[in-house]
Amino acid sequence: MGPGSGGFDDMAAQGRSRSGYSAWRLIAEELRREIVSGAQAPGAKLPSEGELAERFGVHRNTVRQAVAALAAEDLVVSRRGSGNFIAERTVLVHRIGARTRLSDSLGRRGRASGRLLESAVEPDPPAEITERLVLGGRAGLRLETVHAVDGHPITRATHWFAADRVPGLAERFSATGSITAALRAVGIDDYVRAATTVGARHATAAEAADLELPAGSVMLVTRSLDVLADGTPLQVGITRFVAGRVELDVAHADLELD
């Protein structure tokens, strides 16, 4: 099927598909699924622009935009004179267990650094935060952060705490770039993960800018609750991971079987 004879270009004839996305984004999504699932092997050469244009029934410029988006997510690399290739596997596997720490997932692979985008003491936090942190009318502290590994952003997170439990936390985080180190500096040496839910969605324009991604890139989103050793709620976190750079490994508690 050639350009103009159906496919993604016809679906987006007026600049948008029925889903509201332009053709190049739909193509990028399909290729992304193939890469992440392993259908496209690391190191393999991506079909040429002409071949992809034929496959999807679009013009080469449309394919070029889709491939550029995948390159921005570190899923595809371009080699001058040779074409585009599936990036060798550099995805960070982040283990979510009782003690979830990004630095532990890294091992020797790189160095994580956190950056504070914003902090605020909220007198009236959202109902979900008030309930999960058992604030009972107390103010919440909200931190907005970006974490990067070797300079590449991989998470954009919102952290909520009871403000009176962690005085000076924002300043400590700014100094250390680590939530764990900042909590230790304010007297909280340990905490554990009590609950995590995982979902996926497209990045908003603001999230994409913070994570240095094309608009509409796919993110994994976790909503979590961390507690102190006595079960006291400590932190509610909403973390957006770059799907092309991180896999989540959810660990299960050991079971005693008969």
Phi and psi restraints in degrees (value plus and minus 20) as a CYANA .aco file:
   2 GLY   PHI    -114.2   -74.2
   2 GLY   PSI     151.2   191.2
   3 PRO   PHI     -77.0   -37.0
   3 PRO   PSI     117.5   157.5
   4 GLY   PHI      64.8   104.8
   4 GLY   PSI     -21.7    18.3
   5 SER   PHI    -129.5   -89.5
   5 SER   PSI       4.3    44.3
   6 GLY   PHI     103.4   143.4
   6 GLY   PSI    -184.4  -144.4
   7 GLY   PHI      56.0    96.0
   7 GLY   PSI    -172.5  -132.5
   8 PHE   PHI     -86.5   -46.5
   8 PHE   PSI     -55.2   -15.2
   9 ASP   PHI     -85.7   -45.7
   9 ASP   PSI     -61.4   -21.4
  10 ASP   PHI     -85.8   -45.8
  10 ASP   PSI     -58.4   -18.4
  11 MET   PHI     -82.8   -42.8
  11 MET   PSI     -50.1   -10.1
  12 ALA   PHI    -134.0   -94.0
  12 ALA   PSI      16.4    56.4
  13 ALA   PHI     -78.5   -38.5
  13 ALA   PSI     -49.0    -9.0
  14 GLN   PHI    -127.2   -87.2
  14 GLN   PSI       6.5    46.5
  15 GLY   PHI      74.9   114.9
  15 GLY   PSI     -34.6     5.4
  16 ARG   PHI    -160.8  -120.8
  16 ARG   PSI     129.1   169.1
  17 SER   PHI    -105.8   -65.8
  17 SER   PSI     158.7   198.7
  18 ARG   PHI     -82.2   -42.2
  18 ARG   PSI     -47.7    -7.7
  19 SER   PHI    -100.5   -60.5
  19 SER   PSI     -27.1    12.9
  20 GLY   PHI      76.5   116.5
  20 GLY   PSI     -19.7    20.3
  21 TYR   PHI    -126.8   -86.8
  21 TYR   PSI     124.5   164.5
  22 SER   PHI     -91.8   -51.8
  22 SER   PSI     142.4   182.4
  23 ALA   PHI     -78.8   -38.8
  23 ALA   PSI     -61.4   -21.4
  24 TRP   PHI     -83.9   -43.9
  24 TRP   PSI     -52.0   -12.0
  25 ARG   PHI     -90.1   -50.1
  25 ARG   PSI     -58.4   -18.4
  26 LEU   PHI     -84.2   -44.2
  26 LEU   PSI     -61.3   -21.3
  27 ILE   PHI     -85.1   -45.1
  27 ILE   PSI     -63.9   -23.9
  28 ALA   PHI     -79.3   -39.3
  28 ALA   PSI     -60.2   -20.2
  29 GLU   PHI     -82.5   -42.5
  29 GLU   PSI     -64.5   -24.5
  30 GLU   PHI     -85.4   -45.4
  30 GLU   PSI     -64.4   -24.4
  31 LEU   PHI     -86.2   -46.2
  31 LEU   PSI     -57.5   -17.5
  32 ARG   PHI     -80.2   -40.2
  32 ARG   PSI     -64.3   -24.3
  33 ARG   PHI     -80.0   -40.0
  33 ARG   PSI     -61.6   -21.6
  34 GLU   PHI     -85.7   -45.7
  34 GLU   PSI     -59.3   -19.3
  35 ILE   PHI     -89.0   -49.0
  35 ILE   PSI     -69.1   -29.1
  36 VAL   PHI     -85.5   -45.5
  36 VAL   PSI     -55.2   -15.2
  37 SER   PHI     -96.0   -56.0
  37 SER   PSI     -34.1     5.9
  38 GLY   PHI      74.6   114.6
  38 GLY   PSI     -21.7    18.3
  39 ALA   PHI     -83.3   -43.3
  39 ALA   PSI     -49.8    -9.8
  40 GLN   PHI    -125.6   -85.6
  40 GLN   PSI      92.2   132.2
  41 ALA   PHI     -93.6   -53.6
  41 ALA   PSI     123.7   163.7
  42 PRO   PHI     -75.5   -35.5
  42 PRO   PSI     115.4   155.4
  43 GLY   PHI      68.7   108.7
  43 GLY   PSI     -34.9     5.1
  44 ALA   PHI     -92.4   -52.4
  44 ALA   PSI     130.0   170.0
  45 LYS   PHI     -99.6   -59.6
  45 LYS   PSI     112.6   152.6
  46 LEU   PHI     -92.4   -52.4
  46 LEU   PSI     123.0   163.0
  47 PRO   PHI     -72.7   -32.7
  47 PRO   PSI     133.0   173.0
  48 SER   PHI     -84.5   -44.5
  48 SER   PSI     144.0   184.0
  49 GLU   PHI     -77.0   -37.0
  49 GLU   PSI     -59.6   -19.6
  50 GLY   PHI     -83.8   -43.8
  50 GLY   PSI     -61.7   -21.7
  51 GLU   PHI     -86.9   -46.9
  51 GLU   PSI     -61.8   -21.8
  52 LEU   PHI     -87.6   -47.6
  52 LEU   PSI     -58.2   -18.2
  53 ALA   PHI     -80.5   -40.5
  53 ALA   PSI     -61.0   -21.0
  54 GLU   PHI     -86.4   -46.4
  54 GLU   PSI     -62.8   -22.8
  55 ARG   PHI     -80.3   -40.3
  55 ARG   PSI     -65.0   -25.0
  56 PHE   PHI    -115.0   -75.0
  56 PHE   PSI     -26.9    13.1
  57 GLY   PHI      49.2    89.2
  57 GLY   PSI      24.9    64.9
  58 VAL   PHI    -153.1  -113.1
  58 VAL   PSI     153.9   193.9
  59 HIS   PHI    -102.3   -62.3
  59 HIS   PSI     138.6   178.6
  60 ARG   PHI     -81.4   -41.4
  60 ARG   PSI     -54.0   -14.0
  61 ASN   PHI     -80.1   -40.1
  61 ASN   PSI     -55.8   -15.8
  62 THR   PHI     -85.9   -45.9
  62 THR   PSI     -64.6   -24.6
  63 VAL   PHI     -82.2   -42.2
  63 VAL   PSI     -61.0   -21.0
  64 ARG   PHI     -80.4   -40.4
  64 ARG   PSI     -60.3   -20.3
  65 GLN   PHI     -84.2   -44.2
  65 GLN   PSI     -61.3   -21.3
  66 ALA   PHI     -83.5   -43.5
  66 ALA   PSI     -65.1   -25.1
  67 VAL   PHI     -86.4   -46.4
  67 VAL   PSI     -57.6   -17.6
  68 ALA   PHI     -82.0   -42.0
  68 ALA   PSI     -57.9   -17.9
  69 ALA   PHI     -84.7   -44.7
  69 ALA   PSI     -60.7   -20.7
  70 LEU   PHI     -87.3   -47.3
  70 LEU   PSI     -55.6   -15.6
  71 ALA   PHI     -85.5   -45.5
  71 ALA   PSI     -56.9   -16.9
  72 ALA   PHI     -85.8   -45.8
  72 ALA   PSI     -44.6    -4.6
  73 GLU   PHI    -112.9   -72.9
  73 GLU   PSI     -12.0    28.0
  74 ASP   PHI      44.7    84.7
  74 ASP   PSI       5.2    45.2
  75 LEU   PHI    -113.9   -73.9
  75 LEU   PSI     -42.3    -2.3
  76 VAL   PHI    -153.2  -113.2
  76 VAL   PSI     121.4   161.4
  77 VAL   PHI    -143.1  -103.1
  77 VAL   PSI     123.2   163.2
  78 SER   PHI    -122.7   -82.7
  78 SER   PSI     113.7   153.7
  79 ARG   PHI    -139.1   -99.1
  79 ARG   PSI      96.7   136.7
  80 ARG   PHI     -75.8   -35.8
  80 ARG   PSI     108.1   148.1
  81 GLY   PHI      63.4   103.4
  81 GLY   PSI     -29.9    10.1
  82 SER   PHI    -135.7   -95.7
  82 SER   PSI     -47.8    -7.8
  83 GLY   PHI      96.4   136.4
  83 GLY   PSI    -181.1  -141.1
  84 ASN   PHI    -127.4   -87.4
  84 ASN   PSI     120.5   160.5
  85 PHE   PHI    -149.3  -109.3
  85 PHE   PSI     130.3   170.3
  86 ILE   PHI     -88.2   -48.2
  86 ILE   PSI     109.1   149.1
  87 ALA   PHI     -81.7   -41.7
  87 ALA   PSI     121.8   161.8
  88 GLU   PHI     -80.3   -40.3
  88 GLU   PSI     130.6   170.6
  89 ARG   PHI     -83.3   -43.3
  89 ARG   PSI      89.9   129.9
  90 THR   PHI    -144.6  -104.6
  90 THR   PSI      -4.5    35.5
  91 VAL   PHI     -88.1   -48.1
  91 VAL   PSI     113.3   153.3
  92 LEU   PHI    -100.8   -60.8
  92 LEU   PSI     105.7   145.7
  93 VAL   PHI    -112.7   -72.7
  93 VAL   PSI      92.3   132.3
  94 HIS   PHI    -121.6   -81.6
  94 HIS   PSI      97.7   137.7
  95 ARG   PHI    -105.2   -65.2
  95 ARG   PSI     105.4   145.4
  96 ILE   PHI    -125.6   -85.6
  96 ILE   PSI      86.3   126.3
  97 GLY   PHI    -156.2  -116.2
  97 GLY   PSI    -176.3  -136.3
  98 ALA   PHI     -82.5   -42.5
  98 ALA   PSI     -60.1   -20.1
  99 ARG   PHI    -138.5   -98.5
  99 ARG   PSI      75.0   115.0
 100 THR   PHI    -115.0   -75.0
 100 THR   PSI      90.5   130.5
 101 ARG   PHI    -152.7  -112.7
 101 ARG   PSI     107.7   147.7
 102 LEU   PHI     -79.8   -39.8
 102 LEU   PSI     -58.2   -18.2
 103 SER   PHI     -82.2   -42.2
 103 SER   PSI     -54.1   -14.1
 104 ASP   PHI     -87.7   -47.7
 104 ASP   PSI     -57.7   -17.7
 105 SER   PHI     -87.0   -47.0
 105 SER   PSI     -50.4   -10.4
 106 LEU   PHI     -89.9   -49.9
 106 LEU   PSI     -57.8   -17.8
 107 GLY   PHI      39.7    79.7
 107 GLY   PSI    -143.5  -103.5
 108 ARG   PHI    -122.5   -82.5
 108 ARG   PSI      -7.2    32.8
 109 ARG   PHI     -95.7   -55.7
 109 ARG   PSI     -42.2    -2.2
 110 GLY   PHI     154.2   194.2
 110 GLY   PSI    -191.9  -151.9
 111 ARG   PHI    -140.9  -100.9
 111 ARG   PSI     108.0   148.0
 112 ALA   PHI    -111.6   -71.6
 112 ALA   PSI     123.2   163.2
 113 SER   PHI    -161.2  -121.2
 113 SER   PSI     118.5   158.5
 114 GLY   PHI    -129.2   -89.2
 114 GLY   PSI     128.0   168.0
 115 ARG   PHI    -151.2  -111.2
 115 ARG   PSI     111.2   151.2
 116 LEU   PHI    -104.5   -64.5
 116 LEU   PSI     101.2   141.2
 117 LEU   PHI    -108.9   -68.9
 117 LEU   PSI     -57.0   -17.0
 118 GLU   PHI    -184.6  -144.6
 118 GLU   PSI     129.1   169.1
 119 SER   PHI    -161.5  -121.5
 119 SER   PSI     126.8   166.8
 120 ALA   PHI    -176.6  -136.6
 120 ALA   PSI     122.3   162.3
 121 VAL   PHI    -111.5   -71.5
 121 VAL   PSI      98.1   138.1
 122 GLU   PHI    -122.7   -82.7
 122 GLU   PSI      91.4   131.4
 123 PRO   PHI     -83.5   -43.5
 123 PRO   PSI     -48.6    -8.6
 124 ASP   PHI    -151.4  -111.4
 124 ASP   PSI      57.5    97.5
 125 PRO   PHI     -85.1   -45.1
 125 PRO   PSI     144.3   184.3
 126 PRO   PHI     -75.6   -35.6
 126 PRO   PSI     132.1   172.1
 127 ALA   PHI     -76.7   -36.7
 127 ALA   PSI     -60.7   -20.7
 128 GLU   PHI     -80.4   -40.4
 128 GLU   PSI     -61.5   -21.5
 129 ILE   PHI     -88.7   -48.7
 129 ILE   PSI     -65.2   -25.2
 130 THR   PHI     -76.9   -36.9
 130 THR   PSI     -62.7   -22.7
 131 GLU   PHI     -90.0   -50.0
 131 GLU   PSI     -66.8   -26.8
 132 ARG   PHI     -91.5   -51.5
 132 ARG   PSI     -51.7   -11.7
 133 LEU   PHI    -112.9   -72.9
 133 LEU   PSI     -21.0    19.0
 134 VAL   PHI      31.0    71.0
 134 VAL   PSI      35.3    75.3
 135 LEU   PHI     -94.7   -54.7
 135 LEU   PSI     -53.4   -13.4
 136 GLY   PHI      35.6    75.6
 136 GLY   PSI      22.2    62.2
 137 GLY   PHI      74.4   114.4
 137 GLY   PSI     -27.6    12.4
 138 ARG   PHI     -98.7   -58.7
 138 ARG   PSI     140.1   180.1
 139 ALA   PHI     -96.5   -56.5
 139 ALA   PSI     134.4   174.4
 140 GLY   PHI    -129.1   -89.1
 140 GLY   PSI     126.9   166.9
 141 LEU   PHI    -120.9   -80.9
 141 LEU   PSI     106.5   146.5
 142 ARG   PHI    -134.0   -94.0
 142 ARG   PSI     106.0   146.0
 143 LEU   PHI    -135.5   -95.5
 143 LEU   PSI     114.6   154.6
 144 GLU   PHI    -130.7   -90.7
 144 GLU   PSI     102.6   142.6
 145 THR   PHI    -153.8  -113.8
 145 THR   PSI     139.2   179.2
 146 VAL   PHI    -146.2  -106.2
 146 VAL   PSI     112.3   152.3
 147 HIS   PHI    -133.0   -93.0
 147 HIS   PSI     119.7   159.7
 148 ALA   PHI    -146.8  -106.8
 148 ALA   PSI     133.8   173.8
 149 VAL   PHI    -137.6   -97.6
 149 VAL   PSI      98.9   138.9
 150 ASP   PHI      30.5    70.5
 150 ASP   PSI      19.7    59.7
 151 GLY   PHI      67.7   107.7
 151 GLY   PSI     -25.7    14.3
 152 HIS   PHI    -121.1   -81.1
 152 HIS   PSI      94.9   134.9
 153 PRO   PHI     -81.2   -41.2
 153 PRO   PSI     114.1   154.1
 154 ILE   PHI    -145.8  -105.8
 154 ILE   PSI     -39.2     0.8
 155 THR   PHI    -158.3  -118.3
 155 THR   PSI     126.9   166.9
 156 ARG   PHI    -146.7  -106.7
 156 ARG   PSI      96.2   136.2
 157 ALA   PHI    -147.7  -107.7
 157 ALA   PSI     132.0   172.0
 158 THR   PHI    -137.2   -97.2
 158 THR   PSI     103.2   143.2
 159 HIS   PHI    -134.4   -94.4
 159 HIS   PSI     112.4   152.4
 160 TRP   PHI    -138.8   -98.8
 160 TRP   PSI     116.3   156.3
 161 PHE   PHI    -158.0  -118.0
 161 PHE   PSI     140.6   180.6
 162 ALA   PHI     -89.6   -49.6
 162 ALA   PSI     101.7   141.7
 163 ALA   PHI     -79.9   -39.9
 163 ALA   PSI     -57.0   -17.0
 164 ASP   PHI     -96.1   -56.1
 164 ASP   PSI     -31.7     8.3
 165 ARG   PHI    -106.9   -66.9
 165 ARG   PSI     -42.4    -2.4
 166 VAL   PHI    -150.9  -110.9
 166 VAL   PSI      38.3    78.3
 167 PRO   PHI     -80.9   -40.9
 167 PRO   PSI     113.4   153.4
 168 GLY   PHI      60.6   100.6
 168 GLY   PSI     -11.1    28.9
 169 LEU   PHI     -84.3   -44.3
 169 LEU   PSI     -60.6   -20.6
 170 ALA   PHI     -80.5   -40.5
 170 ALA   PSI     -63.4   -23.4
 171 GLU   PHI     -85.8   -45.8
 171 GLU   PSI     -59.0   -19.0
 172 ARG   PHI     -86.4   -46.4
 172 ARG   PSI     -59.3   -19.3
 173 PHE   PHI     -85.5   -45.5
 173 PHE   PSI     -62.2   -22.2
 174 SER   PHI     -78.0   -38.0
 174 SER   PSI     -54.4   -14.4
 175 ALA   PHI     -99.7   -59.7
 175 ALA   PSI     -53.0   -13.0
 176 THR   PHI    -124.2   -84.2
 176 THR   PSI     -46.4    -6.4
 177 GLY   PHI      52.0    92.0
 177 GLY   PSI      -4.6    35.4
 178 SER   PHI    -160.5  -120.5
 178 SER   PSI     108.6   148.6
 179 ILE   PHI     -84.1   -44.1
 179 ILE   PSI     -64.2   -24.2
 180 THR   PHI     -80.7   -40.7
 180 THR   PSI     -65.3   -25.3
 181 ALA   PHI     -87.3   -47.3
 181 ALA   PSI     -57.2   -17.2
 182 ALA   PHI     -85.7   -45.7
 182 ALA   PSI     -61.7   -21.7
 183 LEU   PHI     -84.5   -44.5
 183 LEU   PSI     -60.2   -20.2
 184 ARG   PHI     -81.6   -41.6
 184 ARG   PSI     -56.8   -16.8
 185 ALA   PHI     -88.5   -48.5
 185 ALA   PSI     -43.4    -3.4
 186 VAL   PHI    -122.7   -82.7
 186 VAL   PSI      -5.1    34.9
 187 GLY   PHI      79.2   119.2
 187 GLY   PSI     -11.2    28.8
 188 ILE   PHI    -129.7   -89.7
 188 ILE   PSI      83.0   123.0
 189 ASP   PHI    -105.1   -65.1
 189 ASP   PSI     -43.6    -3.6
 190 ASP   PHI    -171.5  -131.5
 190 ASP   PSI     132.2   172.2
 191 TYR   PHI    -179.5  -139.5
 191 TYR   PSI     139.8   179.8
 192 VAL   PHI    -151.2  -111.2
 192 VAL   PSI     137.3   177.3
 193 ARG   PHI    -101.7   -61.7
 193 ARG   PSI     104.7   144.7
 194 ALA   PHI    -117.9   -77.9
 194 ALA   PSI     -52.0   -12.0
 195 ALA   PHI    -178.6  -138.6
 195 ALA   PSI     125.2   165.2
 196 THR   PHI    -164.6  -124.6
 196 THR   PSI     114.0   154.0
 197 THR   PHI    -138.1   -98.1
 197 THR   PSI     128.0   168.0
 198 VAL   PHI    -146.1  -106.1
 198 VAL   PSI     113.6   153.6
 199 GLY   PHI    -159.6  -119.6
 199 GLY   PSI    -193.4  -153.4
 200 ALA   PHI    -167.7  -127.7
 200 ALA   PSI     127.5   167.5
 201 ARG   PHI    -183.8  -143.8
 201 ARG   PSI     156.7   196.7
 202 HIS   PHI    -105.9   -65.9
 202 HIS   PSI     126.7   166.7
 203 ALA   PHI     -88.6   -48.6
 203 ALA   PSI     122.5   162.5
 204 THR   PHI     -93.2   -53.2
 204 THR   PSI     149.1   189.1
 205 ALA   PHI     -80.2   -40.2
 205 ALA   PSI     -60.2   -20.2
 206 ALA   PHI     -87.9   -47.9
 206 ALA   PSI     -62.2   -22.2
 207 GLU   PHI     -84.5   -44.5
 207 GLU   PSI     -62.3   -22.3
 208 ALA   PHI     -80.9   -40.9
 208 ALA   PSI     -60.0   -20.0
 209 ALA   PHI     -84.6   -44.6
 209 ALA   PSI     -63.7   -23.7
 210 ASP   PHI     -84.6   -44.6
 210 ASP   PSI     -52.4   -12.4
 211 LEU   PHI    -117.6   -77.6
 211 LEU   PSI     -15.5    24.5
 212 GLU   PHI      36.6    76.6
 212 GLU   PSI      31.1    71.1
 213 LEU   PHI    -144.0  -104.0
 213 LEU   PSI     139.6   179.6
 214 PRO   PHI     -86.0   -46.0
 214 PRO   PSI     127.7   167.7
 215 ALA   PHI     -77.4   -37.4
 215 ALA   PSI     120.1   160.1
 216 GLY   PHI      67.4   107.4
 216 GLY   PSI     -17.1    22.9
 217 SER   PHI     -83.1   -43.1
 217 SER   PSI     134.7   174.7
 218 VAL   PHI    -103.7   -63.7
 218 VAL   PSI     118.5   158.5
 219 MET   PHI    -147.5  -107.5
 219 MET   PSI     126.6   166.6
 220 LEU   PHI    -111.4   -71.4
 220 LEU   PSI     115.3   155.3
 221 VAL   PHI    -143.1  -103.1
 221 VAL   PSI     102.2   142.2
 222 THR   PHI    -129.5   -89.5
 222 THR   PSI     123.4   163.4
 223 ARG   PHI    -140.2  -100.2
 223 ARG   PSI     102.6   142.6
 224 SER   PHI    -154.2  -114.2
 224 SER   PSI     140.1   180.1
 225 LEU   PHI    -149.6  -109.6
 225 LEU   PSI     103.6   143.6
 226 ASP   PHI    -127.2   -87.2
 226 ASP   PSI     124.9   164.9
 227 VAL   PHI    -151.9  -111.9
 227 VAL   PSI     139.7   179.7
 228 LEU   PHI     -96.6   -56.6
 228 LEU   PSI     152.8   192.8
 229 ALA   PHI     -78.7   -38.7
 229 ALA   PSI     -49.9    -9.9
 230 ASP   PHI    -108.9   -68.9
 230 ASP   PSI     -13.9    26.1
 231 GLY   PHI      72.6   112.6
 231 GLY   PSI     -22.7    17.3
 232 THR   PHI     -85.6   -45.6
 232 THR   PSI     106.5   146.5
 233 PRO   PHI     -80.5   -40.5
 233 PRO   PSI     112.8   152.8
 234 LEU   PHI    -131.8   -91.8
 234 LEU   PSI     -71.0   -31.0
 235 GLN   PHI    -162.9  -122.9
 235 GLN   PSI     115.1   155.1
 236 VAL   PHI    -126.3   -86.3
 236 VAL   PSI     106.5   146.5
 237 GLY   PHI    -142.0  -102.0
 237 GLY   PSI     119.0   159.0
 238 ILE   PHI    -142.2  -102.2
 238 ILE   PSI      87.3   127.3
 239 THR   PHI    -137.3   -97.3
 239 THR   PSI     109.1   149.1
 240 ARG   PHI    -126.1   -86.1
 240 ARG   PSI      97.0   137.0
 241 PHE   PHI    -120.5   -80.5
 241 PHE   PSI     121.5   161.5
 242 VAL   PHI     -90.3   -50.3
 242 VAL   PSI      94.5   134.5
 243 ALA   PHI     -81.6   -41.6
 243 ALA   PSI     -52.5   -12.5
 244 GLY   PHI     -97.4   -57.4
 244 GLY   PSI     -27.3    12.7
 245 ARG   PHI    -138.6   -98.6
 245 ARG   PSI     -32.8     7.2
 246 VAL   PHI    -157.7  -117.7
 246 VAL   PSI     117.9   157.9
 247 GLU   PHI    -134.5   -94.5
 247 GLU   PSI     124.9   164.9
 248 LEU   PHI    -124.3   -84.3
 248 LEU   PSI     104.6   144.6
 249 ASP   PHI    -128.8   -88.8
 249 ASP   PSI      84.9   124.9
 250 VAL   PHI    -108.9   -68.9
 250 VAL   PSI      95.3   135.3
 251 ALA   PHI    -106.9   -66.9
 251 ALA   PSI     121.1   161.1
 252 HIS   PHI    -122.8   -82.8
 252 HIS   PSI     126.7   166.7
 253 ALA   PHI     -83.6   -43.6
 253 ALA   PSI     128.9   168.9
 254 ASP   PHI     -82.9   -42.9
 254 ASP   PSI     118.1   158.1
 255 LEU   PHI    -129.4   -89.4
 255 LEU   PSI     121.6   161.6
 256 GLU   PHI    -116.0   -76.0
 256 GLU   PSI      91.6   131.6
 257 LEU   PHI    -123.5   -83.5
 257 LEU   PSI     125.3   165.3
